Amino acid sequence: MPPSNLNPGDRVVELAGLAVSVAVTTGAIAGAWLLWLIKKSWLVSAGALIAGAIIGFVVGQLIARILYHSGGNTVVVKVGSASLSSTIRAGLTGGVVTGIVIGLLALLIFSAKSQASSLFGVAIGCGIVLGILFACLGSLT
């Protein structure tokens, strides 16, 4: 890895943490929304909120370990507009992969094959919106 221009005290964004945060939030929101579309029950949606967050955490941890950890170190970028390309990539990866997993699980568990396109659209859409939102907030604050 090339040497970075980081100095002690610089504010940084940990890309693994960003990916996990987006994945947990995407899992929770997409899970609750998909179960509302399938079952039309607030109680089921509330349970899906918790289950989706847990699934998102697991998926996010896998993404973080594969893409942003190496040799005991984690990838960080300096806060600022120059880091947007890295943070958007991390946010979208966490959000979209989790959206696909949540959509696939909802499709398989509830046999909602007739709603497949709308389920994946909602889940992946949540991942895209939340990934970009978290990336911008993390990179520019």
QUIMO-V871199 format. One record per pair of residues at least 4 apart in sequence whose ideal C-beta (glycine too) atoms are under 7 Angstrom apart, sorted by sequence separation. I is the first residue (numbers start at 1). GAP is how many residues later the second one is. D is the distance in Angstrom with one decimal. If there is no record, write none. Layout:
# QUIMO-V871199
i=I gap=GAP d=D
i=I gap=GAP d=D
This chain:
# QUIMO-V871199
i=6 gap=4 d=5.1
i=14 gap=4 d=6.7
i=15 gap=4 d=6.3
i=16 gap=4 d=6.5
i=17 gap=4 d=6.2
i=18 gap=4 d=6.4
i=19 gap=4 d=6.2
i=20 gap=4 d=6.3
i=21 gap=4 d=6.4
i=22 gap=4 d=5.9
i=23 gap=4 d=6.1
i=24 gap=4 d=6.4
i=25 gap=4 d=6.2
i=26 gap=4 d=5.5
i=27 gap=4 d=5.7
i=28 gap=4 d=6.5
i=29 gap=4 d=6.1
i=30 gap=4 d=5.9
i=31 gap=4 d=6.3
i=32 gap=4 d=6.3
i=33 gap=4 d=6.6
i=34 gap=4 d=6.3
i=35 gap=4 d=5.5
i=36 gap=4 d=6.6
i=41 gap=4 d=6.5
i=42 gap=4 d=6.3
i=43 gap=4 d=6.8
i=44 gap=4 d=6.3
i=45 gap=4 d=6.5
i=47 gap=4 d=6.1
i=48 gap=4 d=5.5
i=49 gap=4 d=6.6
i=50 gap=4 d=6.7
i=51 gap=4 d=6.3
i=52 gap=4 d=6.0
i=53 gap=4 d=6.4
i=54 gap=4 d=6.8
i=55 gap=4 d=6.3
i=56 gap=4 d=5.8
i=57 gap=4 d=6.3
i=58 gap=4 d=6.7
i=59 gap=4 d=6.4
i=60 gap=4 d=6.1
i=61 gap=4 d=6.2
i=62 gap=4 d=6.2
i=63 gap=4 d=5.8
i=64 gap=4 d=5.2
i=65 gap=4 d=5.2
i=79 gap=4 d=6.4
i=83 gap=4 d=5.5
i=84 gap=4 d=5.7
i=85 gap=4 d=6.5
i=86 gap=4 d=6.5
i=87 gap=4 d=6.0
i=88 gap=4 d=6.0
i=89 gap=4 d=6.2
i=90 gap=4 d=6.4
i=91 gap=4 d=6.0
i=92 gap=4 d=5.5
i=93 gap=4 d=6.0
i=94 gap=4 d=6.2
i=95 gap=4 d=6.1
i=96 gap=4 d=6.4
i=97 gap=4 d=6.5
i=98 gap=4 d=6.1
i=99 gap=4 d=6.1
i=100 gap=4 d=6.1
i=101 gap=4 d=6.3
i=102 gap=4 d=6.3
i=103 gap=4 d=6.2
i=104 gap=4 d=6.2
i=105 gap=4 d=5.8
i=106 gap=4 d=5.9
i=112 gap=4 d=6.9
i=115 gap=4 d=5.3
i=116 gap=4 d=6.3
i=117 gap=4 d=6.0
i=118 gap=4 d=6.3
i=119 gap=4 d=6.2
i=120 gap=4 d=5.7
i=121 gap=4 d=5.7
i=122 gap=4 d=6.4
i=123 gap=4 d=6.7
i=124 gap=4 d=6.3
i=125 gap=4 d=6.3
i=126 gap=4 d=5.9
i=127 gap=4 d=5.7
i=128 gap=4 d=6.5
i=129 gap=4 d=6.1
i=130 gap=4 d=6.0
i=131 gap=4 d=6.1
i=132 gap=4 d=6.2
i=133 gap=4 d=6.3
i=134 gap=4 d=5.8
i=135 gap=4 d=5.9
i=136 gap=4 d=5.8
i=137 gap=4 d=5.7
i=13 gap=5 d=6.0
i=39 gap=5 d=4.5
i=64 gap=5 d=6.4
i=69 gap=5 d=5.4
i=78 gap=5 d=5.9
i=107 gap=5 d=5.8
i=6 gap=6 d=6.8
i=68 gap=6 d=5.8
i=77 gap=6 d=4.0
i=106 gap=6 d=6.6
i=107 gap=6 d=6.9
i=68 gap=7 d=4.5
i=112 gap=7 d=6.3
i=35 gap=9 d=5.0
i=36 gap=9 d=4.5
i=77 gap=9 d=4.7
i=107 gap=9 d=5.6
i=35 gap=10 d=4.9
i=77 gap=10 d=6.7
i=107 gap=12 d=5.9
i=32 gap=13 d=4.5
i=35 gap=13 d=3.8
i=106 gap=13 d=5.6
i=32 gap=16 d=4.9
i=103 gap=16 d=5.0
i=31 gap=17 d=4.1
i=32 gap=17 d=4.1
i=103 gap=17 d=4.3
i=31 gap=18 d=6.2
i=31 gap=20 d=6.0
i=32 gap=20 d=6.4
i=103 gap=20 d=3.7
i=28 gap=21 d=5.0
i=31 gap=21 d=2.3
i=102 gap=21 d=4.9
i=103 gap=21 d=6.8
i=30 gap=22 d=6.2
i=68 gap=22 d=7.0
i=100 gap=23 d=7.0
i=28 gap=24 d=4.7
i=99 gap=24 d=3.9
i=100 gap=24 d=6.4
i=27 gap=25 d=3.9
i=28 gap=25 d=4.0
i=99 gap=25 d=4.2
i=27 gap=26 d=5.4
i=67 gap=26 d=6.7
i=99 gap=27 d=5.8
i=27 gap=28 d=4.9
i=28 gap=28 d=6.3
i=96 gap=28 d=5.9
i=99 gap=28 d=3.3
i=24 gap=29 d=5.2
i=27 gap=29 d=2.3
i=98 gap=29 d=5.8
i=26 gap=30 d=5.8
i=63 gap=30 d=5.9
i=63 gap=31 d=5.6
i=96 gap=31 d=4.4
i=24 gap=32 d=4.3
i=27 gap=32 d=6.9
i=95 gap=32 d=3.1
i=96 gap=32 d=6.4
i=23 gap=33 d=4.3
i=24 gap=33 d=5.1
i=95 gap=33 d=6.2
i=23 gap=34 d=6.9
i=60 gap=34 d=5.4
i=63 gap=34 d=5.9
i=95 gap=35 d=5.1
i=96 gap=35 d=6.7
i=23 gap=36 d=5.2
i=24 gap=36 d=6.0
i=92 gap=36 d=6.6
i=95 gap=36 d=3.3
i=20 gap=37 d=6.8
i=23 gap=37 d=3.0
i=94 gap=37 d=6.3
i=59 gap=38 d=6.1
i=60 gap=38 d=6.7
i=59 gap=39 d=4.8
i=92 gap=39 d=4.1
i=20 gap=40 d=3.6
i=23 gap=40 d=6.6
i=91 gap=40 d=3.5
i=92 gap=40 d=6.9
i=19 gap=41 d=5.7
i=20 gap=41 d=6.2
i=91 gap=41 d=6.2
i=56 gap=42 d=4.9
i=59 gap=42 d=5.3
i=91 gap=43 d=4.9
i=19 gap=44 d=5.0
i=20 gap=44 d=5.3
i=88 gap=44 d=6.2
i=91 gap=44 d=3.5
i=19 gap=45 d=5.2
i=90 gap=45 d=6.8
i=55 gap=46 d=6.5
i=55 gap=47 d=6.4
i=88 gap=47 d=4.3
i=16 gap=48 d=3.6
i=87 gap=48 d=3.9
i=19 gap=49 d=6.5
i=52 gap=50 d=5.9
i=55 gap=50 d=7.0
i=84 gap=51 d=6.9
i=87 gap=51 d=5.4
i=16 gap=52 d=3.8
i=87 gap=52 d=4.2
i=15 gap=53 d=4.7
i=16 gap=53 d=6.1
i=84 gap=55 d=5.0
i=83 gap=56 d=4.8
i=16 gap=58 d=5.0
i=16 gap=59 d=6.8
i=81 gap=59 d=6.7
i=14 gap=60 d=5.8
i=15 gap=60 d=4.8
i=79 gap=60 d=6.5
i=15 gap=61 d=6.9
i=14 gap=62 d=5.2
i=15 gap=62 d=6.6
i=13 gap=63 d=6.5
i=12 gap=64 d=4.1
i=13 gap=64 d=5.4
i=12 gap=65 d=6.4
i=12 gap=66 d=5.8
i=13 gap=66 d=5.9
i=12 gap=67 d=6.4
i=10 gap=68 d=5.6
i=11 gap=68 d=4.2
i=34 gap=68 d=6.6
i=38 gap=68 d=6.6
i=18 gap=69 d=6.1
i=22 gap=69 d=4.9
i=26 gap=69 d=4.6
i=30 gap=69 d=5.6
i=34 gap=69 d=6.9
i=13 gap=70 d=6.1
i=15 gap=71 d=6.3
i=19 gap=71 d=4.8
i=23 gap=71 d=4.2
i=27 gap=71 d=5.1
i=31 gap=71 d=5.4
i=6 gap=72 d=6.1
i=15 gap=72 d=7.0
i=18 gap=72 d=4.8
i=22 gap=72 d=3.8
i=23 gap=72 d=6.9
i=26 gap=72 d=4.4
i=30 gap=72 d=4.6
i=34 gap=72 d=4.5
i=38 gap=72 d=5.2
i=18 gap=73 d=5.9
i=22 gap=73 d=4.7
i=26 gap=73 d=5.7
i=13 gap=74 d=5.7
i=19 gap=74 d=5.9
i=20 gap=74 d=6.7
i=38 gap=74 d=5.4
i=15 gap=75 d=4.2
i=19 gap=75 d=3.6
i=23 gap=75 d=4.3
i=27 gap=75 d=5.7
i=38 gap=77 d=6.9
i=37 gap=78 d=6.9
i=37 gap=81 d=6.9
i=37 gap=82 d=7.0
i=34 gap=85 d=5.6
i=37 gap=85 d=6.8
i=34 gap=88 d=6.2
i=33 gap=89 d=5.7
i=34 gap=89 d=6.2
i=30 gap=92 d=6.6
i=30 gap=93 d=4.3
i=33 gap=93 d=6.9
i=30 gap=96 d=4.2
i=29 gap=97 d=5.3
i=30 gap=97 d=7.0
i=26 gap=100 d=5.3
i=26 gap=101 d=4.6
i=26 gap=104 d=5.1
i=25 gap=105 d=5.4
i=22 gap=108 d=5.6
i=22 gap=109 d=5.1
i=22 gap=112 d=4.8
i=21 gap=113 d=6.0
i=18 gap=116 d=6.2
i=18 gap=117 d=6.8
i=18 gap=120 d=5.3
i=13 gap=125 d=4.8
i=13 gap=126 d=6.0
